[in-house]
Amino acid sequence: MSETLVKVDESRTAALLAAVSAGGAESVQDAVDSAVDAWLADRALTHLPDEALRRLWREGLESGDAGGLDFGALKAEARAAARAP
């Protein structure tokens, strides 16, 4: 792994430290790694050729119906997860 100094403003520093304190990341390095991975994935998707997007869309449709969604249950689950330590 190479070492590179990355400077972030105070609000981003606070967000990174809060993520670690809340257990959302093992370390600041893990939080930064996750952020870079998400950025790279987003960038890759925005640069996919139209045919690749059509193929992904078609595969999603062909994978079948995921079934109904109970938004009340989903919200309750999310709230419970947010309250969990």
PLY file of the C-alpha trace (Angstrom):
ply
format ascii 1.0
element vertex 85
property float x
property float y
property float z
element edge 84
property int vertex1
property int vertex2
end_header
0.00 0.00 0.00
1.36 3.40 -0.88
1.12 6.32 1.46
-0.47 9.58 0.35
-1.39 12.58 2.45
-4.98 13.67 1.95
-6.22 16.87 3.54
-9.91 17.30 4.37
-11.75 20.23 5.88
-12.88 20.29 9.50
-16.43 19.14 8.79
-15.23 16.08 6.86
-12.72 15.31 9.59
-15.51 15.48 12.16
-17.70 13.22 10.00
-14.90 10.65 9.65
-14.21 10.64 13.39
-17.94 10.40 14.14
-18.27 7.43 11.80
-15.48 5.64 13.65
-16.88 6.56 17.08
-20.33 5.31 16.10
-18.93 2.02 14.84
-19.69 2.77 11.22
-16.04 2.18 10.36
-13.18 0.39 12.09
-10.82 3.32 11.53
-10.55 6.61 9.68
-8.56 4.72 7.04
-11.45 2.26 6.59
-13.91 5.14 6.27
-11.75 6.82 3.64
-11.28 3.51 1.81
-15.06 3.01 1.74
-15.62 6.54 0.47
-13.06 6.11 -2.31
-14.53 2.72 -3.25
-18.02 4.26 -3.46
-16.69 7.13 -5.57
-14.91 4.72 -7.92
-18.05 2.56 -8.27
-20.19 5.63 -8.97
-17.67 6.86 -11.50
-17.55 3.46 -13.21
-21.35 3.41 -13.51
-21.52 6.90 -14.97
-18.98 5.94 -17.62
-20.56 2.67 -18.69
-21.45 2.51 -22.37
-25.15 2.57 -23.17
-25.13 -1.09 -24.20
-23.70 -2.13 -20.83
-26.46 -0.20 -19.05
-29.07 -1.83 -21.29
-27.63 -5.27 -20.46
-27.69 -4.57 -16.72
-31.28 -3.31 -16.97
-32.30 -6.39 -18.96
-30.60 -8.71 -16.43
-32.45 -6.99 -13.62
-35.79 -7.46 -15.36
-35.03 -11.08 -16.22
-34.07 -11.88 -12.62
-37.77 -11.83 -11.75
-40.06 -10.02 -9.40
-38.59 -9.34 -5.97
-42.07 -9.44 -4.47
-44.00 -6.81 -2.64
-42.41 -4.38 -0.25
-43.81 -3.59 3.17
-42.52 -0.07 3.72
-43.84 -0.01 7.27
-41.78 -3.08 8.12
-38.74 -1.67 6.31
-38.97 1.59 8.27
-39.39 -0.27 11.55
-36.35 -2.41 10.76
-34.27 0.64 9.88
-35.32 2.43 13.06
-34.45 -0.61 15.16
-31.06 -0.86 13.47
-30.42 2.84 14.09
-31.18 2.41 17.81
-29.00 -0.68 18.18
-25.55 -0.05 19.71
0 1
1 2
2 3
3 4
4 5
5 6
6 7
7 8
8 9
9 10
10 11
11 12
12 13
13 14
14 15
15 16
16 17
17 18
18 19
19 20
20 21
21 22
22 23
23 24
24 25
25 26
26 27
27 28
28 29
29 30
30 31
31 32
32 33
33 34
34 35
35 36
36 37
37 38
38 39
39 40
40 41
41 42
42 43
43 44
44 45
45 46
46 47
47 48
48 49
49 50
50 51
51 52
52 53
53 54
54 55
55 56
56 57
57 58
58 59
59 60
60 61
61 62
62 63
63 64
64 65
65 66
66 67
67 68
68 69
69 70
70 71
71 72
72 73
73 74
74 75
75 76
76 77
77 78
78 79
79 80
80 81
81 82
82 83
83 84
